Amino acid sequence: MDTKVTFGVIIFIILVSFQYTFNRILKELIEIKNILKKDKINFNK
């Protein structure tokens, strides 16, 4: 029983940290996309 609880906690921590990292990466990608869009607009002028 103890090992199952420990295992569950470890998986939970991994999932939470993975989701946090994933959200950070998504925000970075959106920022990069916005910067590229601005560059394209400036380039067209």
ZITAWO-V876635 format. One record per residue. N is the residue number from 1. SS is DSSP state (helix for helix, strand for strand, loop for the rest). NEAR is the number of other C-alpha atoms within 8 Angstrom. Layout:
N_SS_NEAR / N_SS_NEAR
This chain:
1_loop_4 / 2_helix_5 / 3_helix_6 / 4_helix_7 / 5_helix_8 / 6_helix_8 / 7_helix_8 / 8_helix_8 / 9_helix_8 / 10_helix_8 / 11_helix_8 / 12_helix_8 / 13_helix_8 / 14_helix_8 / 15_helix_8 / 16_helix_8 / 17_helix_8 / 18_helix_8 / 19_helix_8 / 20_helix_8 / 21_helix_8 / 22_helix_8 / 23_helix_8 / 24_helix_8 / 25_helix_8 / 26_helix_8 / 27_helix_8 / 28_helix_8 / 29_helix_8 / 30_helix_8 / 31_helix_8 / 32_helix_8 / 33_helix_8 / 34_helix_8 / 35_helix_8 / 36_helix_8 / 37_helix_8 / 38_helix_8 / 39_helix_8 / 40_helix_8 / 41_helix_8 / 42_helix_7 / 43_helix_6 / 44_helix_5 / 45_loop_4
